[in-house]
Amino acid sequence: MPTNEERAERGREILERYALQFGDPYDPRANLTDVLTDLMHTALMQPELGLEFHASLEMASWHFEAETEECGEK
């Protein structure tokens, strides 16, 4: 199982790659918003994938809470 540091690094890599291809390499906040927005569009416009963005976001929040609590990061 990855550590929270490894999870954070994966997230950073995703944002950096997105910034280089689609976004602004100097505005990580905007890139995070744009990644989330693009995923919302994917969930809406590609129903064959069976994605439920808001349910996934809620589940991700639960996972984050559990992962940070178990490591004493909160």
N, C-alpha and C positions, 0 to 999 in steps of 0.2 A: 504494500500500500504506500502511495507517495506521501511524503511529508508536506506540511503546509508551505514550507519554503519551496519545495518542488512544484507544488500547485501554483504558487505565486509566479514562479519563473515561467511556467507554461503559459499562464495568462499574459505575462509580459511579452513573450515570444509571439503569441497570437496578435496582440496589439501592434507590435513592431512590424510584423509581416503585413498586416492590414494597412498600416500607415504607408508602407513602401509601395504597395500596389494600388490602393484606393484612396487613402486619406492624407492627412497632414502629419509629416514626421515631427512637427514641433508642437502638436496639440493632442496629447494623449487623452484628455477628457473628451474632446470631440470625437476621437476615434472610438472610444468606448461606447459613446452614444450611437455612433454610426454602425458599429458592429451589432449592437442590440437591435437597432432599427432594421437593419438588413435581415436579421434573423426573424424578426416579427413579420416582415414581408414574405420571407420564405415560408413560414408556417401558414400564413394566410393564402398565399397564391399557389402553393404546392400541396394541396390536401392529401395527395396520394402518399405523402411521407408520414401522415398521421401525427403531425406535431401539434402540440397545444402549448403555445409560448407561455402564457400566463401561469399555467399549471407547472410548467418546467421551471419558470422563474421562482415560483413559490417553493418548489422542492429544492432548488439550488440554495435558497435562503435557509431552509431547514438544515441542509447538509453543512453549509458554512457555519451556522450557529453551533452545531454539534462538533464539527472539526476544530473550531477555535476554542470551545469550552473544554474539550478533552485535553487540549494542550495548554490550558491555562492562559490563553492569549486574550481573554476578555476580562 
